[in-house]
Amino acid sequence: MIDLTNGNSKALIEIIGAGAVLLGLIFVGFELKQNTEAVQASTLQGITEESQEYLLLMATDPELNRIWRLANVNPADLNETDASRYFFLLRAQWIRYQNAFLQWQRGTMSNKDWTLYEKFICDPSGSTTAQTRRILWLEHKSALLDDFAQFVETCWSSDTDDSDK
């Protein structure tokens, strides 16, 4: 039997207790890391599924595909109905991009995964000219969060596309 009145035994019990607390903290750290990775994977999966649905809609609906192609050449050529449909297609795209941005800010999307969406948002060589893109952006900017709008404008400020000026 251990003599608990002995100073050595008391120190041993304190060391064992401290070790147990340390092991518990290490376990909690591993659990948090695994949970974070699971949340990030789930977030990426959800955003990827949204993007796939959007792209499949564009690919399988001949009318939306026609509107998209026409609008990216010259949006002024769209009739009133087509312009309205194009507006909503772009709004859906901006909301998807904003969602990815917010998930990244909250840490539920990893930096590596965010880099893919950042490329789509910031790429100045997209399907529209820089001038057209900026005009269309003004139609959607006010419906988006200020932090996201500022991010978009900052990444676009480095546009070097002088061909449409």
ZALO-229055 format. One record per residue: residue number from 0; z, y, x of N, C-alpha, C in turn. Coordinates in nm, 3 decimals. Last residue first. Example, Ala and Ser with C-alpha at 12.3 -4.5 7.8 and 13.67 -1.06 7.14 Angstrom:
# residues 2
(r 1, (0.708, -0.225, 1.285), (0.714, -0.106, 1.367), (0.787, 0.003, 1.290))
(r 0, (0.780, -0.569, 1.319), (0.780, -0.450, 1.230), (0.780, -0.330, 1.320))
***
This chain:
# residues 165
(r 164, (-7.374, 4.886, -0.930), (-7.324, 5.023, -0.935), (-7.436, 5.122, -0.939))
(r 163, (-7.431, 4.622, -0.892), (-7.448, 4.677, -1.026), (-7.391, 4.817, -1.039))
(r 162, (-7.384, 4.550, -0.628), (-7.519, 4.536, -0.680), (-7.538, 4.598, -0.817))
(r 161, (-7.144, 4.543, -0.509), (-7.203, 4.675, -0.525), (-7.339, 4.669, -0.592))
(r 160, (-6.874, 4.368, -0.504), (-7.004, 4.355, -0.569), (-7.060, 4.494, -0.599))
(r 159, (-6.625, 4.347, -0.411), (-6.724, 4.405, -0.318), (-6.864, 4.394, -0.375))
(r 158, (-6.300, 4.389, -0.534), (-6.441, 4.354, -0.560), (-6.532, 4.423, -0.461))
(r 157, (-6.037, 4.447, -0.516), (-6.104, 4.416, -0.389), (-6.248, 4.371, -0.411))
(r 156, (-5.943, 4.472, -0.767), (-5.961, 4.596, -0.691), (-6.032, 4.571, -0.559))
(r 155, (-5.886, 4.229, -0.879), (-6.022, 4.280, -0.894), (-6.047, 4.404, -0.809))
(r 154, (-5.617, 4.207, -0.827), (-5.707, 4.113, -0.759), (-5.852, 4.157, -0.772))
(r 153, (-5.527, 4.420, -0.987), (-5.503, 4.420, -0.843), (-5.599, 4.326, -0.772))
(r 152, (-5.597, 4.339, -1.242), (-5.658, 4.460, -1.186), (-5.638, 4.469, -1.035))
(r 151, (-5.436, 4.109, -1.268), (-5.583, 4.101, -1.277), (-5.646, 4.222, -1.210))
(r 150, (-5.176, 4.221, -1.246), (-5.222, 4.120, -1.151), (-5.375, 4.115, -1.149))
(r 149, (-5.174, 4.386, -1.471), (-5.164, 4.446, -1.338), (-5.212, 4.348, -1.231))
(r 148, (-5.182, 4.191, -1.669), (-5.291, 4.289, -1.659), (-5.291, 4.354, -1.521))
(r 147, (-4.933, 4.066, -1.622), (-5.058, 3.992, -1.604), (-5.176, 4.088, -1.587))
(r 146, (-4.757, 4.275, -1.682), (-4.754, 4.210, -1.551), (-4.883, 4.136, -1.522))
(r 145, (-4.824, 4.334, -1.955), (-4.849, 4.432, -1.848), (-4.851, 4.368, -1.709))
(r 144, (-4.990, 4.086, -2.152), (-4.869, 4.141, -2.091), (-4.902, 4.231, -1.972))
(r 143, (-5.261, 4.180, -2.372), (-5.198, 4.095, -2.273), (-5.075, 4.163, -2.214))
(r 142, (-5.397, 4.356, -2.521), (-5.336, 4.244, -2.594), (-5.260, 4.150, -2.500))
(r 141, (-5.517, 4.533, -2.347), (-5.403, 4.581, -2.427), (-5.333, 4.469, -2.503))
(r 140, (-5.735, 4.381, -2.240), (-5.619, 4.419, -2.158), (-5.497, 4.455, -2.243))
(r 139, (-5.963, 4.355, -2.393), (-5.860, 4.251, -2.400), (-5.729, 4.290, -2.332))
(r 138, (-6.141, 4.558, -2.347), (-6.123, 4.513, -2.485), (-6.005, 4.417, -2.501))
(r 137, (-6.147, 4.574, -2.073), (-6.078, 4.681, -2.146), (-6.055, 4.643, -2.293))
(r 136, (-6.315, 4.361, -2.006), (-6.171, 4.352, -1.978), (-6.093, 4.455, -2.060))
(r 135, (-6.569, 4.460, -2.052), (-6.515, 4.359, -2.144), (-6.363, 4.345, -2.127))
(r 134, (-6.586, 4.631, -1.830), (-6.599, 4.685, -1.966), (-6.538, 4.588, -2.067))
(r 133, (-6.562, 4.447, -1.619), (-6.461, 4.552, -1.636), (-6.468, 4.615, -1.775))
(r 132, (-6.793, 4.292, -1.654), (-6.661, 4.229, -1.661), (-6.553, 4.335, -1.686))
(r 131, (-6.992, 4.480, -1.603), (-6.979, 4.422, -1.737), (-6.840, 4.362, -1.756))
(r 130, (-6.939, 4.524, -1.326), (-6.935, 4.635, -1.423), (-6.916, 4.582, -1.565))
(r 129, (-6.975, 4.274, -1.211), (-6.844, 4.339, -1.203), (-6.832, 4.450, -1.307))
(r 128, (-7.156, 4.050, -1.427), (-7.150, 4.149, -1.320), (-7.012, 4.215, -1.322))
(r 127, (-7.057, 3.710, -1.493), (-7.092, 3.845, -1.537), (-7.087, 3.938, -1.417))
(r 126, (-6.978, 3.474, -1.373), (-7.108, 3.476, -1.440), (-7.148, 3.614, -1.493))
(r 125, (-6.824, 3.569, -1.056), (-6.832, 3.498, -1.183), (-6.967, 3.518, -1.249))
(r 124, (-6.749, 3.672, -0.813), (-6.884, 3.617, -0.826), (-6.899, 3.535, -0.953))
(r 123, (-6.488, 3.747, -0.787), (-6.583, 3.851, -0.828), (-6.725, 3.798, -0.846))
(r 122, (-6.212, 3.572, -0.890), (-6.342, 3.554, -0.828), (-6.442, 3.658, -0.876))
(r 121, (-5.970, 3.584, -1.026), (-6.000, 3.688, -0.927), (-6.140, 3.680, -0.868))
(r 120, (-5.963, 3.366, -1.203), (-5.933, 3.501, -1.250), (-5.988, 3.607, -1.154))
(r 119, (-6.022, 3.145, -1.042), (-6.104, 3.175, -1.160), (-6.085, 3.320, -1.205))
(r 118, (-5.812, 3.163, -0.852), (-5.952, 3.172, -0.810), (-6.042, 3.208, -0.928))
(r 117, (-5.589, 3.119, -1.010), (-5.605, 3.250, -0.947), (-5.750, 3.270, -0.902))
(r 116, (-5.616, 2.851, -1.066), (-5.637, 2.949, -1.173), (-5.658, 3.089, -1.117))
(r 115, (-5.561, 2.744, -0.809), (-5.685, 2.711, -0.880), (-5.716, 2.814, -0.988))
(r 114, (-5.305, 2.838, -0.751), (-5.417, 2.883, -0.670), (-5.551, 2.855, -0.737))
(r 113, (-5.134, 2.691, -0.913), (-5.168, 2.828, -0.952), (-5.290, 2.878, -0.877))
(r 112, (-5.102, 2.459, -0.762), (-5.176, 2.453, -0.889), (-5.220, 2.592, -0.933))
(r 111, (-4.950, 2.567, -0.548), (-5.077, 2.498, -0.522), (-5.162, 2.493, -0.648))
(r 110, (-4.721, 2.660, -0.675), (-4.810, 2.756, -0.608), (-4.948, 2.694, -0.584))
(r 109, (-4.669, 2.495, -0.994), (-4.653, 2.508, -0.849), (-4.751, 2.611, -0.793))
(r 108, (-4.518, 2.605, -1.283), (-4.646, 2.569, -1.222), (-4.631, 2.593, -1.073))
(r 107, (-4.272, 2.691, -1.340), (-4.309, 2.565, -1.404), (-4.451, 2.525, -1.366))
(r 106, (-4.203, 2.937, -1.244), (-4.179, 2.823, -1.157), (-4.213, 2.689, -1.221))
(r 105, (-4.271, 3.162, -1.377), (-4.145, 3.096, -1.417), (-4.112, 2.976, -1.331))
(r 104, (-4.522, 3.218, -1.269), (-4.411, 3.311, -1.247), (-4.276, 3.245, -1.275))
(r 103, (-4.665, 2.999, -1.376), (-4.647, 3.012, -1.231), (-4.529, 3.104, -1.200))
(r 102, (-4.658, 3.064, -1.645), (-4.598, 2.937, -1.601), (-4.573, 2.940, -1.450))
(r 101, (-4.801, 3.305, -1.638), (-4.660, 3.304, -1.678), (-4.589, 3.176, -1.634))
(r 100, (-5.056, 3.211, -1.557), (-4.985, 3.312, -1.478), (-4.834, 3.309, -1.510))
(r 99, (-5.120, 3.044, -1.773), (-5.106, 2.988, -1.639), (-5.027, 3.082, -1.549))
(r 98, (-5.131, 3.243, -1.974), (-5.034, 3.134, -1.983), (-5.012, 3.070, -1.846))
(r 97, (-5.348, 3.394, -1.885), (-5.215, 3.455, -1.888), (-5.107, 3.348, -1.896))
(r 96, (-5.554, 3.207, -1.928), (-5.524, 3.253, -1.792), (-5.384, 3.316, -1.785))
(r 95, (-5.539, 3.188, -2.208), (-5.518, 3.070, -2.124), (-5.481, 3.111, -1.982))
(r 94, (-5.602, 3.452, -2.275), (-5.470, 3.398, -2.313), (-5.438, 3.273, -2.230))
(r 93, (-5.864, 3.465, -2.181), (-5.761, 3.550, -2.120), (-5.621, 3.500, -2.155))
(r 92, (-5.988, 3.279, -2.356), (-5.989, 3.258, -2.212), (-5.878, 3.338, -2.144))
(r 91, (-5.953, 3.404, -2.602), (-5.893, 3.272, -2.579), (-5.886, 3.241, -2.429))
(r 90, (-6.111, 3.631, -2.556), (-5.967, 3.647, -2.581), (-5.895, 3.513, -2.555))
(r 89, (-6.365, 3.516, -2.530), (-6.302, 3.581, -2.415), (-6.151, 3.596, -2.433))
(r 88, (-6.396, 3.427, -2.793), (-6.403, 3.332, -2.681), (-6.335, 3.390, -2.557))
(r 87, (-6.381, 3.668, -2.931), (-6.275, 3.570, -2.948), (-6.277, 3.461, -2.841))
(r 86, (-6.619, 3.791, -2.837), (-6.490, 3.857, -2.819), (-6.376, 3.754, -2.829))
(r 85, (-6.809, 3.615, -2.937), (-6.790, 3.627, -2.792), (-6.655, 3.692, -2.761))
(r 84, (-6.786, 3.669, -3.209), (-6.754, 3.535, -3.159), (-6.729, 3.539, -3.009))
(r 83, (-6.873, 3.937, -3.207), (-6.739, 3.903, -3.254), (-6.697, 3.765, -3.202))
(r 82, (-7.135, 3.907, -3.122), (-7.042, 3.987, -3.041), (-6.898, 3.955, -3.079))
(r 81, (-7.241, 3.762, -3.335), (-7.230, 3.699, -3.204), (-7.134, 3.775, -3.113))
(r 80, (-7.225, 3.963, -3.534), (-7.156, 3.835, -3.551), (-7.135, 3.766, -3.416))
(r 79, (-7.389, 4.170, -3.426), (-7.249, 4.194, -3.461), (-7.168, 4.063, -3.472))
(r 78, (-7.587, 4.040, -3.148), (-7.573, 4.102, -3.280), (-7.424, 4.109, -3.314))
(r 77, (-7.618, 4.117, -2.802), (-7.556, 4.037, -2.908), (-7.558, 4.112, -3.040))
(r 76, (-7.705, 4.280, -2.601), (-7.807, 4.210, -2.678), (-7.749, 4.127, -2.793))
(r 75, (-7.489, 4.365, -2.459), (-7.544, 4.459, -2.557), (-7.651, 4.394, -2.644))
(r 74, (-7.438, 4.171, -2.268), (-7.360, 4.169, -2.392), (-7.416, 4.263, -2.500))
(r 73, (-7.645, 4.001, -2.084), (-7.640, 4.138, -2.135), (-7.566, 4.139, -2.269))
(r 72, (-7.548, 3.762, -1.964), (-7.665, 3.832, -1.910), (-7.660, 3.978, -1.952))
(r 71, (-7.334, 3.683, -2.110), (-7.314, 3.696, -1.966), (-7.435, 3.756, -1.896))
(r 70, (-7.443, 3.664, -2.364), (-7.344, 3.768, -2.336), (-7.324, 3.789, -2.186))
(r 69, (-7.606, 3.436, -2.338), (-7.665, 3.566, -2.369), (-7.570, 3.680, -2.330))
(r 68, (-7.410, 3.236, -2.292), (-7.516, 3.262, -2.194), (-7.576, 3.401, -2.215))
(r 67, (-7.254, 3.258, -2.528), (-7.194, 3.275, -2.396), (-7.300, 3.311, -2.292))
(r 66, (-7.444, 3.199, -2.727), (-7.377, 3.329, -2.726), (-7.319, 3.357, -2.587))
(r 65, (-7.506, 2.933, -2.658), (-7.610, 3.036, -2.658), (-7.548, 3.175, -2.648))
(r 64, (-7.256, 2.813, -2.699), (-7.317, 2.809, -2.567), (-7.424, 2.916, -2.555))
(r 63, (-7.225, 2.849, -2.970), (-7.132, 2.916, -2.878), (-7.189, 2.920, -2.737))
(r 62, (-7.442, 2.685, -3.052), (-7.438, 2.827, -3.089), (-7.344, 2.905, -2.996))
(r 61, (-7.384, 2.425, -2.960), (-7.502, 2.496, -2.911), (-7.498, 2.647, -2.940))
(r 60, (-7.103, 2.292, -2.853), (-7.145, 2.377, -2.965), (-7.263, 2.462, -2.917))
(r 59, (-7.047, 2.164, -2.615), (-7.098, 2.084, -2.727), (-7.140, 2.166, -2.848))
(r 58, (-6.953, 2.349, -2.430), (-7.063, 2.261, -2.392), (-7.125, 2.191, -2.513))
(r 57, (-6.744, 2.476, -2.558), (-6.856, 2.557, -2.511), (-6.978, 2.469, -2.481))
(r 56, (-6.578, 2.256, -2.598), (-6.627, 2.332, -2.712), (-6.751, 2.411, -2.673))
(r 55, (-6.524, 2.190, -2.333), (-6.599, 2.096, -2.418), (-6.655, 2.165, -2.541))
(r 54, (-6.375, 2.415, -2.258), (-6.503, 2.388, -2.194), (-6.588, 2.291, -2.276))
(r 53, (-6.151, 2.384, -2.428), (-6.230, 2.507, -2.431), (-6.370, 2.480, -2.374))
(r 52, (-6.054, 2.136, -2.342), (-6.094, 2.155, -2.482), (-6.185, 2.277, -2.495))
(r 51, (-5.991, 2.198, -2.075), (-6.092, 2.098, -2.105), (-6.143, 2.113, -2.249))
(r 50, (-5.785, 2.384, -2.111), (-5.910, 2.425, -2.046), (-6.022, 2.327, -2.076))
(r 49, (-5.590, 2.220, -2.229), (-5.640, 2.339, -2.300), (-5.774, 2.383, -2.242))
(r 48, (-5.549, 2.038, -2.018), (-5.603, 1.991, -2.147), (-5.659, 2.107, -2.229))
(r 47, (-5.437, 2.211, -1.829), (-5.565, 2.145, -1.800), (-5.629, 2.095, -1.929))
(r 46, (-5.199, 2.275, -1.952), (-5.296, 2.381, -1.929), (-5.434, 2.323, -1.900))
(r 45, (-5.077, 2.017, -1.953), (-5.101, 2.092, -2.076), (-5.207, 2.199, -2.060))
(r 44, (-5.066, 1.956, -1.676), (-5.138, 1.869, -1.770), (-5.173, 1.944, -1.898))
(r 43, (-4.901, 2.159, -1.581), (-5.040, 2.152, -1.536), (-5.123, 2.067, -1.631))
(r 42, (-4.664, 2.084, -1.716), (-4.726, 2.214, -1.738), (-4.873, 2.212, -1.699))
(r 41, (-4.614, 1.834, -1.602), (-4.636, 1.845, -1.747), (-4.706, 1.977, -1.780))
(r 40, (-4.569, 1.907, -1.338), (-4.678, 1.815, -1.371), (-4.713, 1.825, -1.519))
(r 39, (-4.343, 2.070, -1.369), (-4.466, 2.127, -1.315), (-4.586, 2.038, -1.348))
(r 38, (-4.158, 1.881, -1.462), (-4.194, 1.995, -1.547), (-4.326, 2.056, -1.499))
(r 37, (-4.147, 1.712, -1.238), (-4.191, 1.658, -1.367), (-4.234, 1.771, -1.460))
(r 36, (-4.044, 1.885, -1.042), (-4.177, 1.826, -1.024), (-4.232, 1.772, -1.156))
(r 35, (-3.793, 1.935, -1.156), (-3.887, 2.045, -1.135), (-4.029, 1.991, -1.120))
(r 34, (-3.683, 1.677, -1.144), (-3.702, 1.742, -1.274), (-3.803, 1.856, -1.263))
(r 33, (-3.668, 1.636, -0.868), (-3.751, 1.549, -0.950), (-3.780, 1.611, -1.086))
(r 32, (-3.486, 1.843, -0.805), (-3.620, 1.842, -0.745), (-3.713, 1.755, -0.829))
(r 31, (-3.260, 1.761, -0.950), (-3.325, 1.889, -0.981), (-3.467, 1.894, -0.927))
(r 30, (-3.204, 1.519, -0.815), (-3.237, 1.518, -0.958), (-3.308, 1.648, -0.999))
(r 29, (-3.137, 1.615, -0.560), (-3.253, 1.526, -0.579), (-3.298, 1.524, -0.725))
(r 28, (-2.907, 1.764, -0.631), (-3.022, 1.828, -0.568), (-3.148, 1.744, -0.584))
(r 27, (-2.736, 1.563, -0.722), (-2.780, 1.667, -0.817), (-2.903, 1.738, -0.761))
(r 26, (-2.699, 1.429, -0.477), (-2.761, 1.361, -0.590), (-2.815, 1.462, -0.691))
(r 25, (-2.562, 1.627, -0.336), (-2.691, 1.579, -0.286), (-2.768, 1.510, -0.399))
(r 24, (-2.331, 1.644, -0.493), (-2.420, 1.760, -0.482), (-2.559, 1.720, -0.431))
(r 23, (-2.221, 1.388, -0.445), (-2.257, 1.430, -0.581), (-2.354, 1.547, -0.580))
(r 22, (-2.170, 1.404, -0.173), (-2.268, 1.307, -0.222), (-2.314, 1.342, -0.363))
(r 21, (-1.969, 1.604, -0.186), (-2.092, 1.627, -0.112), (-2.202, 1.532, -0.158))
(r 20, (-1.770, 1.469, -0.330), (-1.828, 1.592, -0.385), (-1.963, 1.620, -0.317))
(r 19, (-1.716, 1.264, -0.148), (-1.766, 1.231, -0.282), (-1.832, 1.353, -0.347))
(r 18, (-1.615, 1.415, 0.066), (-1.737, 1.335, 0.083), (-1.800, 1.299, -0.051))
(r 17, (-1.383, 1.513, -0.049), (-1.487, 1.607, -0.008), (-1.620, 1.535, 0.010))
(r 16, (-1.248, 1.269, -0.082), (-1.281, 1.352, -0.198), (-1.393, 1.450, -0.166))
(r 15, (-1.216, 1.191, 0.184), (-1.291, 1.105, 0.093), (-1.334, 1.184, -0.030))
(r 14, (-1.055, 1.403, 0.271), (-1.186, 1.381, 0.332), (-1.274, 1.295, 0.241))
(r 13, (-0.828, 1.364, 0.111), (-0.904, 1.489, 0.100), (-1.044, 1.474, 0.158))
(r 12, (-0.745, 1.115, 0.208), (-0.783, 1.127, 0.067), (-0.865, 1.255, 0.047))
(r 11, (-0.680, 1.189, 0.470), (-0.784, 1.090, 0.446), (-0.835, 1.100, 0.302))
(r 10, (-0.467, 1.363, 0.426), (-0.588, 1.415, 0.488), (-0.705, 1.320, 0.463))
(r 9, (-0.283, 1.178, 0.324), (-0.326, 1.291, 0.241), (-0.457, 1.349, 0.295))
(r 8, (-0.244, 1.016, 0.542), (-0.303, 0.958, 0.421), (-0.357, 1.069, 0.331))
(r 7, (-0.120, 1.193, 0.714), (-0.249, 1.133, 0.751), (-0.320, 1.077, 0.628))
(r 6, (0.124, 1.253, 0.588), (0.024, 1.358, 0.607), (-0.113, 1.303, 0.639))
(r 5, (0.269, 1.043, 0.348), (0.230, 1.060, 0.488), (0.117, 1.162, 0.497))
(r 4, (0.289, 0.999, 0.090), (0.371, 1.107, 0.143), (0.337, 1.135, 0.288))
(r 3, (0.143, 0.779, 0.029), (0.084, 0.907, -0.002), (0.168, 1.024, 0.047))
(r 2, (0.093, 0.494, 0.192), (0.202, 0.588, 0.174), (0.144, 0.727, 0.154))
(r 1, (-0.074, 0.229, 0.044), (-0.085, 0.352, 0.122), (0.031, 0.442, 0.087))
(r 0, (0.000, -0.117, 0.084), (0.000, 0.000, 0.000), (0.000, 0.124, 0.089))
***
